[in-house]
Amino acid sequence: MSKRTYPLYNWLNERTAGALLHFSSLPSDTGIGNMGTAAYRYIDFMHTSGLQVWQICPLGPTGYGDSPYQCFSAFAGNPYFIDLEPLVAEGLIHADELEPLKALPKDKVDYGWLYSVFWPLLQKAFNRFKVSGADHFRDYGSLNTFKKKQANWLKDYTRYMAIKEQFGGECWLEWPAEYRNYSQAKKLKLSEQTQTVADAHEFYQYLFYAQLAKLRDYAGSQGVEILGDVPIFVALDSSDVWAHPELFQLDKNGRPKAVAGVPPDYFSADGQLWGNPLYDWSQHESTDFAWWIERIRSNLEFYDIVRLDHFRGFESYWSVPAKEITARKGKWIQCPGLKLFTAIKAACPEAKLIAEDLGVITDEVNALREATGLPGMAVLQFAFGGESDNAYLPHNYSRNCIAYSGTHDNDTTLGWYSELDEDTQDHIRRYLGITGDTISWDLIRTAIRSNAYMAIFPLQDLMSLGEEARLNTPGAPVGNWQWRYQAHQIDELEFNSAPYLREQLFLYGR
Protein backbone atom coordinates (compact mmCIF):
# COMPACT_ATOMS: atom_id res chain seq x y z
CA MET A 1 0.00 0.00 0.00
CA SER A 2 1.45 3.36 -1.01
CA LYS A 3 2.19 5.90 1.68
CA ARG A 4 -0.33 8.72 1.96
CA THR A 5 1.11 12.10 0.95
CA TYR A 6 0.01 15.37 2.50
CA PRO A 7 -1.71 17.67 2.03
CA LEU A 8 -4.69 15.54 1.03
CA TYR A 9 -6.27 18.29 -1.07
CA ASN A 10 -4.70 21.07 -3.12
CA TRP A 11 -7.49 22.48 -5.23
CA LEU A 12 -7.46 26.25 -4.64
CA ASN A 13 -4.86 27.25 -7.23
CA GLU A 14 -6.50 30.15 -9.09
CA ARG A 15 -7.53 33.62 -7.96
CA THR A 16 -11.31 33.93 -7.86
CA ALA A 17 -13.98 36.08 -6.22
CA GLY A 18 -17.60 35.70 -5.26
CA ALA A 19 -20.54 37.00 -3.29
CA LEU A 20 -22.43 35.63 -0.29
CA LEU A 21 -26.23 35.53 -0.46
CA HIS A 22 -28.60 32.94 0.97
CA PHE A 23 -31.56 31.77 -1.13
CA SER A 24 -34.00 33.16 1.45
CA SER A 25 -32.80 36.71 0.67
CA LEU A 26 -33.75 36.61 -3.01
CA PRO A 27 -36.81 38.59 -4.14
CA SER A 28 -40.04 36.74 -4.99
CA ASP A 29 -43.82 36.99 -4.76
CA THR A 30 -44.07 34.00 -2.44
CA GLY A 31 -42.77 35.30 0.89
CA ILE A 32 -39.21 33.93 0.66
CA GLY A 33 -36.49 33.68 -1.93
CA ASN A 34 -36.53 30.59 -4.12
CA MET A 35 -34.84 28.87 -7.07
CA GLY A 36 -36.89 30.75 -9.62
CA THR A 37 -36.42 33.80 -11.82
CA ALA A 38 -34.59 35.94 -9.25
CA ALA A 39 -31.96 33.24 -8.66
CA TYR A 40 -31.19 33.10 -12.39
CA ARG A 41 -31.14 36.90 -12.49
CA TYR A 42 -28.63 36.92 -9.63
CA ILE A 43 -26.36 34.53 -11.54
CA ASP A 44 -26.57 36.85 -14.54
CA PHE A 45 -25.51 39.76 -12.32
CA MET A 46 -22.54 37.73 -11.06
CA HIS A 47 -21.52 36.83 -14.60
CA THR A 48 -21.75 40.46 -15.74
CA SER A 49 -19.69 41.56 -12.72
CA GLY A 50 -17.00 38.91 -13.19
CA LEU A 51 -17.83 37.06 -9.97
CA GLN A 52 -17.29 33.29 -10.10
CA VAL A 53 -18.50 31.94 -6.74
CA TRP A 54 -21.97 32.17 -5.19
CA GLN A 55 -21.78 31.29 -1.50
CA ILE A 56 -24.99 30.26 0.27
CA CYS A 57 -25.95 28.96 3.72
CA PRO A 58 -27.14 25.37 4.32
CA LEU A 59 -30.20 24.39 2.25
CA GLY A 60 -31.82 21.94 4.67
CA PRO A 61 -35.42 22.09 5.96
CA THR A 62 -35.49 24.42 8.96
CA GLY A 63 -37.39 24.03 12.19
CA TYR A 64 -38.01 26.18 15.25
CA GLY A 65 -35.91 29.35 15.04
CA ASP A 66 -35.67 29.14 11.23
CA SER A 67 -31.89 28.65 11.30
CA PRO A 68 -30.39 26.83 8.32
CA TYR A 69 -27.83 25.47 10.80
CA GLN A 70 -30.53 23.48 12.67
CA CYS A 71 -32.27 21.28 10.12
CA PHE A 72 -34.57 18.25 10.18
CA SER A 73 -32.15 16.43 7.87
CA ALA A 74 -28.53 16.66 6.76
CA PHE A 75 -29.57 15.40 3.31
CA ALA A 76 -32.93 16.99 2.48
CA GLY A 77 -33.61 20.35 0.84
CA ASN A 78 -35.86 23.10 2.17
CA PRO A 79 -39.19 23.04 0.27
CA TYR A 80 -39.59 26.79 0.90
CA PHE A 81 -36.99 27.27 -1.85
CA ILE A 82 -39.03 25.45 -4.51
CA ASP A 83 -40.02 27.73 -7.37
CA LEU A 84 -43.80 27.45 -7.62
CA GLU A 85 -44.15 28.96 -11.10
CA PRO A 86 -43.63 25.62 -12.93
CA LEU A 87 -46.33 24.11 -10.69
CA VAL A 88 -48.70 26.90 -11.70
CA ALA A 89 -47.82 26.48 -15.37
CA GLU A 90 -48.67 22.75 -15.21
CA GLY A 91 -51.91 23.25 -13.26
CA LEU A 92 -50.73 21.70 -9.97
CA ILE A 93 -51.35 25.08 -8.35
CA HIS A 94 -54.04 27.46 -9.57
CA ALA A 95 -52.94 31.07 -10.03
CA ASP A 96 -55.55 32.44 -7.62
CA GLU A 97 -54.28 30.09 -4.91
CA LEU A 98 -51.02 32.08 -4.80
CA GLU A 99 -52.79 35.18 -3.48
CA PRO A 100 -52.13 34.44 0.24
CA LEU A 101 -48.43 34.04 -0.53
CA LYS A 102 -48.37 37.23 -2.59
CA ALA A 103 -49.76 39.07 0.44
CA LEU A 104 -46.62 38.22 2.44
CA PRO A 105 -43.96 40.92 3.01
CA LYS A 106 -41.54 41.54 0.14
CA ASP A 107 -38.72 43.07 2.20
CA LYS A 108 -38.35 40.32 4.81
CA VAL A 109 -39.33 36.72 5.54
CA ASP A 110 -42.22 36.35 7.98
CA TYR A 111 -41.69 32.69 8.86
CA GLY A 112 -44.81 32.31 10.98
CA TRP A 113 -47.11 33.59 8.26
CA LEU A 114 -45.17 31.71 5.59
CA TYR A 115 -45.57 28.42 7.46
CA SER A 116 -49.33 28.83 7.71
CA VAL A 117 -49.96 29.47 3.99
CA PHE A 118 -47.10 27.71 2.16
CA TRP A 119 -47.54 24.10 3.32
CA PRO A 120 -51.28 23.75 2.54
CA LEU A 121 -50.56 25.08 -0.96
CA LEU A 122 -47.73 22.62 -1.58
CA GLN A 123 -49.93 19.80 -0.29
CA LYS A 124 -52.57 20.74 -2.89
CA ALA A 125 -49.92 20.52 -5.61
CA PHE A 126 -48.95 17.03 -4.46
CA ASN A 127 -52.57 15.87 -4.28
CA ARG A 128 -53.13 16.91 -7.89
CA PHE A 129 -49.89 15.28 -9.01
CA LYS A 130 -50.89 12.05 -7.24
CA VAL A 131 -54.32 12.00 -8.90
CA SER A 132 -52.64 12.39 -12.29
CA GLY A 133 -50.81 9.08 -11.78
CA ALA A 134 -47.68 10.53 -13.41
CA ASP A 135 -44.16 9.37 -12.56
CA HIS A 136 -42.48 12.57 -13.67
CA PHE A 137 -43.02 16.33 -13.66
CA ARG A 138 -41.89 18.25 -16.72
CA ASP A 139 -38.29 17.26 -17.50
CA TYR A 140 -37.40 16.59 -13.85
CA GLY A 141 -36.93 12.88 -14.48
CA SER A 142 -38.67 9.88 -12.96
CA LEU A 143 -39.93 10.22 -9.38
CA ASN A 144 -39.37 6.50 -8.80
CA THR A 145 -35.81 6.73 -10.09
CA PHE A 146 -35.20 9.67 -7.75
CA LYS A 147 -36.54 7.68 -4.79
CA LYS A 148 -34.25 4.76 -5.57
CA LYS A 149 -31.21 6.99 -6.00
CA GLN A 150 -31.81 8.74 -2.65
CA ALA A 151 -32.98 5.63 -0.81
CA ASN A 152 -30.24 5.76 1.83
CA TRP A 153 -31.91 8.76 3.52
CA LEU A 154 -35.16 9.69 1.78
CA LYS A 155 -37.57 7.14 3.26
CA ASP A 156 -36.29 7.73 6.79
CA TYR A 157 -36.66 11.48 6.36
CA THR A 158 -40.13 11.44 4.84
CA ARG A 159 -41.42 8.97 7.43
CA TYR A 160 -39.90 11.15 10.14
CA MET A 161 -41.63 14.29 8.85
CA ALA A 162 -44.96 12.47 8.50
CA ILE A 163 -44.87 11.03 12.01
CA LYS A 164 -43.74 14.40 13.32
CA GLU A 165 -46.83 16.01 11.77
CA GLN A 166 -49.00 13.22 13.19
CA PHE A 167 -47.85 14.20 16.68
CA GLY A 168 -48.27 17.93 16.31
CA GLY A 169 -44.70 18.79 15.35
CA GLU A 170 -43.16 17.41 18.55
CA CYS A 171 -39.51 16.34 18.61
CA TRP A 172 -39.17 12.56 18.21
CA LEU A 173 -38.17 12.23 21.86
CA GLU A 174 -41.76 13.16 22.79
CA TRP A 175 -43.42 10.59 20.51
CA PRO A 176 -44.98 7.38 21.88
CA ALA A 177 -42.37 4.68 22.57
CA GLU A 178 -43.09 2.58 19.47
CA TYR A 179 -42.45 5.64 17.26
CA ARG A 180 -39.41 6.88 19.20
CA ASN A 181 -37.64 3.60 18.55
CA TYR A 182 -36.61 3.71 14.89
CA SER A 183 -36.29 -0.07 14.54
CA GLN A 184 -39.91 -0.46 15.61
CA ALA A 185 -41.23 2.61 13.87
CA LYS A 186 -40.02 1.62 10.41
CA LYS A 187 -42.05 -1.61 10.68
CA LEU A 188 -45.29 0.13 11.68
CA LYS A 189 -47.99 0.55 9.07
CA LEU A 190 -48.75 4.25 8.91
CA SER A 191 -52.31 5.54 8.71
CA GLU A 192 -53.47 6.52 5.24
CA GLN A 193 -53.25 10.19 6.16
CA THR A 194 -49.73 9.92 7.58
CA GLN A 195 -48.54 7.87 4.60
CA THR A 196 -49.90 10.55 2.27
CA VAL A 197 -47.85 13.16 4.13
CA ALA A 198 -44.73 10.97 3.76
CA ASP A 199 -45.40 10.56 0.02
CA ALA A 200 -45.87 14.31 -0.29
CA HIS A 201 -42.47 14.96 1.29
CA GLU A 202 -40.89 12.59 -1.24
CA PHE A 203 -42.45 14.69 -4.00
CA TYR A 204 -41.17 17.93 -2.45
CA GLN A 205 -37.62 16.57 -2.33
CA TYR A 206 -37.94 15.43 -5.95
CA LEU A 207 -38.89 18.97 -6.97
CA PHE A 208 -36.16 20.54 -4.85
CA TYR A 209 -33.36 18.32 -6.14
CA ALA A 210 -34.43 18.79 -9.77
CA GLN A 211 -34.71 22.57 -9.53
CA LEU A 212 -31.37 22.90 -7.74
CA ALA A 213 -29.68 20.75 -10.37
CA LYS A 214 -31.07 23.02 -13.10
CA LEU A 215 -29.96 26.15 -11.26
CA ARG A 216 -26.49 24.74 -10.70
CA ASP A 217 -26.22 23.77 -14.37
CA TYR A 218 -27.16 27.31 -15.39
CA ALA A 219 -24.66 28.78 -12.95
CA GLY A 220 -21.96 26.56 -14.44
CA SER A 221 -22.85 27.74 -17.93
CA GLN A 222 -22.23 31.31 -16.73
CA GLY A 223 -18.92 30.46 -15.08
CA VAL A 224 -20.35 30.52 -11.55
CA GLU A 225 -19.74 27.83 -8.92
CA ILE A 226 -22.04 27.27 -5.92
CA LEU A 227 -20.29 27.26 -2.54
CA GLY A 228 -22.45 25.74 0.19
CA ASP A 229 -22.20 25.24 3.92
CA VAL A 230 -22.20 21.98 5.91
CA PRO A 231 -22.82 22.37 9.66
CA ILE A 232 -20.52 20.02 11.57
CA PHE A 233 -23.33 18.91 13.91
CA VAL A 234 -26.90 17.88 13.19
CA ALA A 235 -30.01 18.85 15.15
CA LEU A 236 -31.34 16.55 17.87
CA ASP A 237 -34.78 17.02 16.30
CA SER A 238 -33.78 15.41 13.01
CA SER A 239 -34.29 12.24 11.04
CA ASP A 240 -30.52 11.72 11.19
CA VAL A 241 -30.49 11.20 14.96
CA TRP A 242 -33.82 9.36 15.03
CA ALA A 243 -32.79 6.86 12.33
CA HIS A 244 -29.15 6.46 13.40
CA PRO A 245 -29.01 6.74 17.22
CA GLU A 246 -25.96 4.47 17.28
CA LEU A 247 -23.91 7.24 15.62
CA PHE A 248 -24.48 9.67 18.48
CA GLN A 249 -23.72 9.85 22.21
CA LEU A 250 -27.23 9.05 23.48
CA ASP A 251 -28.48 7.23 26.57
CA LYS A 252 -30.86 4.25 26.44
CA ASN A 253 -33.84 6.64 26.17
CA GLY A 254 -32.36 8.41 23.18
CA ARG A 255 -31.43 11.57 25.07
CA PRO A 256 -27.97 13.12 24.71
CA LYS A 257 -25.40 12.19 27.32
CA ALA A 258 -23.51 15.36 26.41
CA VAL A 259 -24.05 18.19 23.95
CA ALA A 260 -21.99 20.46 21.71
CA GLY A 261 -20.85 23.99 22.32
CA VAL A 262 -17.75 26.13 22.73
CA PRO A 263 -16.06 27.15 25.99
CA PRO A 264 -16.02 30.59 27.63
CA ASP A 265 -13.86 33.13 25.83
CA TYR A 266 -13.31 36.86 25.51
CA PHE A 267 -16.73 37.29 23.89
CA SER A 268 -18.83 35.07 26.18
CA ALA A 269 -18.22 34.36 29.86
CA ASP A 270 -20.50 31.31 29.72
CA GLY A 271 -19.36 30.04 26.32
CA GLN A 272 -21.97 28.93 23.81
CA LEU A 273 -24.23 25.97 24.53
CA TRP A 274 -25.46 24.77 21.15
CA GLY A 275 -27.24 21.68 22.44
CA ASN A 276 -26.57 19.46 19.41
CA PRO A 277 -25.94 15.76 20.12
CA LEU A 278 -22.31 14.71 19.82
CA TYR A 279 -21.03 12.03 17.47
CA ASP A 280 -19.92 8.65 18.74
CA TRP A 281 -16.72 8.83 16.72
CA SER A 282 -15.67 5.28 17.56
CA GLN A 283 -18.84 4.03 15.88
CA HIS A 284 -18.21 6.20 12.83
CA GLU A 285 -14.67 4.93 12.62
CA SER A 286 -15.83 1.31 12.82
CA THR A 287 -17.92 1.87 9.66
CA ASP A 288 -15.05 3.62 7.84
CA PHE A 289 -17.01 6.86 8.23
CA ALA A 290 -19.78 5.66 5.91
CA TRP A 291 -22.36 8.20 7.14
CA TRP A 292 -19.95 11.12 6.71
CA ILE A 293 -18.98 10.00 3.25
CA GLU A 294 -22.65 9.77 2.23
CA ARG A 295 -23.20 13.23 3.69
CA ILE A 296 -20.34 14.78 1.72
CA ARG A 297 -21.45 13.00 -1.47
CA SER A 298 -24.97 14.32 -0.96
CA ASN A 299 -23.72 17.86 -0.45
CA LEU A 300 -21.64 17.58 -3.60
CA GLU A 301 -24.95 17.08 -5.43
CA PHE A 302 -25.97 20.49 -4.07
CA TYR A 303 -22.70 22.41 -4.30
CA ASP A 304 -19.53 22.70 -6.36
CA ILE A 305 -17.57 23.73 -3.26
CA VAL A 306 -18.35 22.68 0.33
CA ARG A 307 -17.48 24.75 3.40
CA LEU A 308 -17.19 22.69 6.61
CA ASP A 309 -18.54 24.75 9.49
CA HIS A 310 -16.68 24.67 12.85
CA PHE A 311 -13.65 22.89 11.44
CA ARG A 312 -11.88 22.92 14.80
CA GLY A 313 -14.50 20.40 15.98
CA PHE A 314 -12.98 17.79 13.69
CA GLU A 315 -9.76 17.87 15.73
CA SER A 316 -11.39 17.94 19.17
CA TYR A 317 -14.85 18.96 20.36
CA TRP A 318 -16.16 20.73 23.47
CA SER A 319 -18.33 18.21 25.33
CA VAL A 320 -20.79 19.62 27.86
CA PRO A 321 -22.79 17.32 30.18
CA ALA A 322 -26.43 17.40 29.05
CA LYS A 323 -27.68 18.64 32.43
CA GLU A 324 -25.63 21.87 32.27
CA ILE A 325 -27.33 25.16 31.47
CA THR A 326 -24.16 26.90 30.23
CA ALA A 327 -21.11 25.69 28.32
CA ARG A 328 -18.73 26.43 31.22
CA LYS A 329 -18.32 22.89 32.57
CA GLY A 330 -17.23 21.11 29.44
CA LYS A 331 -14.04 19.42 28.29
CA TRP A 332 -12.14 18.99 25.05
CA ILE A 333 -12.24 15.48 23.61
CA GLN A 334 -10.12 14.47 20.66
CA CYS A 335 -11.75 12.98 17.57
CA PRO A 336 -10.45 11.14 14.48
CA GLY A 337 -9.49 14.24 12.52
CA LEU A 338 -7.14 13.17 9.74
CA LYS A 339 -8.55 9.63 9.60
CA LEU A 340 -11.94 11.08 8.65
CA PHE A 341 -10.53 13.31 5.93
CA THR A 342 -8.37 10.52 4.55
CA ALA A 343 -11.54 8.42 4.16
CA ILE A 344 -13.38 11.34 2.53
CA LYS A 345 -10.46 11.91 0.16
CA ALA A 346 -10.50 8.25 -0.90
CA ALA A 347 -14.24 8.37 -1.58
CA CYS A 348 -14.42 11.93 -3.00
CA PRO A 349 -10.98 12.64 -4.48
CA GLU A 350 -12.12 15.66 -6.50
CA ALA A 351 -14.10 17.34 -3.73
CA LYS A 352 -13.46 21.04 -3.15
CA LEU A 353 -13.65 21.54 0.62
CA ILE A 354 -13.11 24.66 2.75
CA ALA A 355 -12.40 24.80 6.48
CA GLU A 356 -14.29 27.36 8.58
CA ASP A 357 -11.43 27.92 11.03
CA LEU A 358 -12.54 31.14 12.73
CA GLY A 359 -12.25 31.80 16.45
CA VAL A 360 -9.61 30.56 18.88
CA ILE A 361 -7.63 27.99 16.91
CA THR A 362 -4.95 25.76 18.43
CA ASP A 363 -1.71 24.53 16.89
CA GLU A 364 -3.29 21.07 16.60
CA VAL A 365 -6.20 22.45 14.55
CA ASN A 366 -3.82 24.36 12.31
CA ALA A 367 -1.80 21.19 11.83
CA LEU A 368 -4.95 19.28 10.83
CA ARG A 369 -5.95 21.96 8.33
CA GLU A 370 -2.46 21.97 6.83
CA ALA A 371 -2.44 18.18 6.56
CA THR A 372 -5.82 18.18 4.82
CA GLY A 373 -4.79 21.08 2.61
CA LEU A 374 -8.19 22.74 3.04
CA PRO A 375 -8.27 26.51 2.56
CA GLY A 376 -9.08 28.44 5.74
CA MET A 377 -10.91 31.74 6.26
CA ALA A 378 -9.80 35.30 7.03
CA VAL A 379 -12.45 37.89 7.92
CA LEU A 380 -11.49 41.56 7.61
CA GLN A 381 -13.94 42.63 10.31
CA PHE A 382 -11.79 40.69 12.80
CA ALA A 383 -8.53 42.31 11.66
CA PHE A 384 -8.34 45.73 13.24
CA GLY A 385 -7.73 47.35 16.60
CA GLY A 386 -4.79 45.17 17.66
CA GLU A 387 -1.24 44.33 16.69
CA SER A 388 0.32 43.76 13.28
CA ASP A 389 0.50 39.99 13.83
CA ASN A 390 -3.30 39.64 13.74
CA ALA A 391 -3.90 36.71 11.38
CA TYR A 392 -6.84 38.51 9.76
CA LEU A 393 -4.78 41.49 8.57
CA PRO A 394 -4.23 41.10 4.83
CA HIS A 395 -0.43 41.17 4.98
CA ASN A 396 -0.60 37.91 6.98
CA TYR A 397 -2.77 35.96 4.52
CA SER A 398 -1.57 32.81 2.83
CA ARG A 399 -2.69 32.04 -0.69
CA ASN A 400 -4.65 28.99 0.44
CA CYS A 401 -7.41 30.92 2.15
CA ILE A 402 -10.63 32.83 1.51
CA ALA A 403 -10.68 36.54 2.36
CA TYR A 404 -14.05 37.86 3.54
CA SER A 405 -15.21 41.39 4.23
CA GLY A 406 -17.76 39.74 6.54
CA THR A 407 -19.88 36.60 6.81
CA HIS A 408 -23.57 35.83 7.33
CA ASP A 409 -22.93 36.02 11.10
CA ASN A 410 -21.43 39.52 10.96
CA ASP A 411 -23.12 42.88 10.75
CA THR A 412 -22.79 44.50 7.36
CA THR A 413 -19.49 46.33 6.95
CA LEU A 414 -21.24 49.71 7.13
CA GLY A 415 -23.11 48.71 10.29
CA TRP A 416 -19.94 47.24 11.84
CA TYR A 417 -17.79 50.29 11.11
CA SER A 418 -20.36 52.74 12.49
CA GLU A 419 -20.28 50.97 15.87
CA LEU A 420 -16.49 50.83 16.27
CA ASP A 421 -14.59 53.04 18.70
CA GLU A 422 -12.59 55.90 17.21
CA ASP A 423 -9.21 54.22 17.78
CA THR A 424 -10.21 51.14 15.78
CA GLN A 425 -11.70 53.28 13.03
CA ASP A 426 -8.45 55.23 12.93
CA HIS A 427 -6.45 51.99 12.67
CA ILE A 428 -8.58 50.91 9.70
CA ARG A 429 -8.16 54.26 7.96
CA ARG A 430 -4.38 54.32 8.49
CA TYR A 431 -3.84 50.67 7.54
CA LEU A 432 -5.91 50.85 4.35
CA GLY A 433 -5.02 54.47 3.49
CA ILE A 434 -8.66 55.51 3.22
CA THR A 435 -11.07 58.13 4.53
CA GLY A 436 -13.69 55.56 5.52
CA ASP A 437 -16.40 57.30 3.52
CA THR A 438 -16.93 54.21 1.34
CA ILE A 439 -16.03 51.60 3.94
CA SER A 440 -18.04 48.74 2.39
CA TRP A 441 -16.20 49.03 -0.90
CA ASP A 442 -12.91 49.73 0.90
CA LEU A 443 -13.10 46.26 2.46
CA ILE A 444 -14.27 44.71 -0.81
CA ARG A 445 -11.27 46.21 -2.60
CA THR A 446 -8.97 45.03 0.19
CA ALA A 447 -10.24 41.45 -0.12
CA ILE A 448 -9.86 41.58 -3.92
CA ARG A 449 -6.29 42.91 -3.68
CA SER A 450 -5.23 40.47 -0.97
CA ASN A 451 -2.94 37.48 -1.41
CA ALA A 452 -5.82 35.08 -0.67
CA TYR A 453 -6.73 33.02 -3.72
CA MET A 454 -10.46 33.50 -3.10
CA ALA A 455 -12.28 36.66 -2.00
CA ILE A 456 -15.93 36.68 -0.86
CA PHE A 457 -18.17 39.56 0.18
CA PRO A 458 -21.85 39.62 1.20
CA LEU A 459 -24.24 41.18 -1.29
CA GLN A 460 -25.18 43.69 1.42
CA ASP A 461 -21.63 45.06 1.27
CA LEU A 462 -21.77 45.35 -2.51
CA MET A 463 -24.97 47.35 -1.99
CA SER A 464 -23.36 49.42 0.83
CA LEU A 465 -26.24 48.63 3.19
CA GLY A 466 -26.28 49.24 6.95
CA GLU A 467 -27.25 47.21 9.99
CA GLU A 468 -30.87 47.02 8.80
CA ALA A 469 -29.66 44.44 6.26
CA ARG A 470 -27.93 42.14 8.75
CA LEU A 471 -28.96 38.51 8.15
CA ASN A 472 -28.02 36.83 11.43
CA THR A 473 -26.96 37.83 14.95
CA PRO A 474 -25.57 34.75 16.72
CA GLY A 475 -27.26 34.17 20.05
CA ALA A 476 -30.26 36.37 19.25
CA PRO A 477 -33.40 34.23 19.62
CA VAL A 478 -35.57 36.14 17.13
CA GLY A 479 -35.23 38.36 14.09
CA ASN A 480 -32.67 36.33 12.15
CA TRP A 481 -32.63 35.02 8.56
CA GLN A 482 -35.24 37.58 7.47
CA TRP A 483 -33.48 40.15 5.28
CA ARG A 484 -34.34 40.26 1.58
CA TYR A 485 -33.38 42.61 -1.23
CA GLN A 486 -35.78 43.96 -3.83
CA ALA A 487 -35.52 43.21 -7.55
CA HIS A 488 -34.74 46.82 -8.50
CA GLN A 489 -31.70 46.82 -6.18
CA ILE A 490 -29.82 44.21 -8.20
CA ASP A 491 -30.62 46.14 -11.41
CA GLU A 492 -29.24 49.33 -9.87
CA LEU A 493 -26.16 47.56 -8.51
CA GLU A 494 -25.42 46.02 -11.88
CA PHE A 495 -25.82 49.34 -13.69
CA ASN A 496 -23.80 51.36 -11.18
CA SER A 497 -21.11 48.94 -10.06
CA ALA A 498 -20.69 45.90 -12.35
CA PRO A 499 -18.18 47.54 -14.75
CA TYR A 500 -16.08 48.84 -11.85
CA LEU A 501 -16.18 45.51 -10.01
CA ARG A 502 -15.20 43.64 -13.16
CA GLU A 503 -12.29 46.01 -13.68
CA GLN A 504 -11.06 45.52 -10.10
CA LEU A 505 -11.22 41.76 -10.49
CA PHE A 506 -9.31 41.96 -13.76
CA LEU A 507 -6.61 44.22 -12.33
CA TYR A 508 -5.92 41.83 -9.47
CA GLY A 509 -6.05 38.61 -11.49
CA ARG A 510 -9.42 37.33 -10.37
C-alpha positions, 0 to 999 in steps of 0.5 A: 500500500502506497504511503499517503502524501500530504496535504490531502487536497490542493485544489485552490490554485486560481484567484477567484472572487464571489458573493455571499447571499442565501436563497432566502434573501432573493426577491419573490412573490411567495414570501421567501427567496426561491430557485426561480427567476430571481436566482437566475437573475442573480447569476446573470448579475454575477456573470456580468460583474465577473464574480465566479462563486456564489456562496450560500448557507445550508439548504436543509429544511429548517425548524423552530428558530428558522436557522439553516444550521438546525435542520430536520435532515442533513440530506434533504432540501428546504421546500420553501426554496421550490419555485412554484411557477412551474407548478402553476404552469402545469396546473398543480397550483391554480394562479388564484391560490397564490394570493395568500403568498403574494400578500406576504412581506416583500422586504423580509421573511415572515416565517410564521405567516409563511408556514401557515400558507405555504404548506397547505398550498404545496400539499394541494400541488402534491394531491393533484400530481398524485391524482394524475398518476404521473411518474415525472413532472416536466423534465425533472426525471422519474420520481421512482428513479429519484426515490431509488437513488436517494434511498439511503436517507429519503424514506427515513426522512419522509417517514420522520416528517410524517410522524412528526406532523401526526404528533403535532410537530413534537420532537421525536423524543416526545413521541410514543415509545413505538415511534421513538424507537426507529427499529420499531417505527419503520415496521409500523404501518402508517395511517393513510393520512400519515402515509400521504404526508410521507409521500408528499415529502418525497415529492417535495424533495424530488422537486427541490433536487431537480430545480437545484440541479437546473440552477447549478447547471445554469450557474456553471454555464455562466462560469459561476460555482455554488459554494455551500455550507455543511454544519458540523453537527446535526439537530437533535430534532432530526431524522438523522439522529432518530434513524441512526441513534448508534452514531451519536452519544445518546443514553438508552432513552435516546437523550444526549449524554452530552451536547456540543458547544464552545467554551467561555472566551473573551466574547462570552463568559458562559461560552456557547451551549449549542445543544446538538448531540455529539457524534460517537466517533468510535462508531463512525470509525468502525464503519469507515465513516460511511455516514460522513462519506454519504453526507459529503457525497450528498452535499456535492450534489448540491454544491460545487464547493463545500465549506465545513462549518466549525472545522476545529470540531474535527480535531477535538470537540467541546463536550458539555454534560447534558444537564448543564445550562451553560457551556462552562463545565465542558471538556475537550475530547479528541476525535479522528481528525485526519482519519476522517478526511483521509476516508473522505479523500478516498471516496471523493478525491475531486471534492473542493472543501473549505475549512471554517477555522474562525475563532480561537484555533490551536496549533493542533487544529492548524496542523490538521488543516495543513495536513488536509490542505483545506483553505481556511478563512480570514475575515477583515472585520476581525482584523483591526484594533490590535497588533500587526501579527493579527492573522486577519490582517491582509499582509498575513494571509496565505494564498490557500485561504478565503478573504471575507469582508464579513460573513452571514454572522457579521453585521454589514461592513457599514453597520460594523464600522459605524459601531467601532470606537474611534481608535479602531476606526483610525487603525482601519483608515491608516492601515488601508489608506482611506477616509472611511467614507466608502467603507463597504467598498474599501473592504471589498477592494482590500479582499480583492487585492489580498494574497488570498486566492479567493475573496468573498463579500456579502451582497449587502456590502456590494450594496453598501447597506447598513445594519438594517440588512444584517442577516443573522446575529448569533445568540439572538433568539428572534429576528434572524434570517429575514433580510431580503433585497428587492428586484430593482436593487440588483438592477441598480447595482449592476448598472452602477457597479458591475463595470467597476467591479469587473475592472477591479477583479481583472486588475488583481487577477481574479 
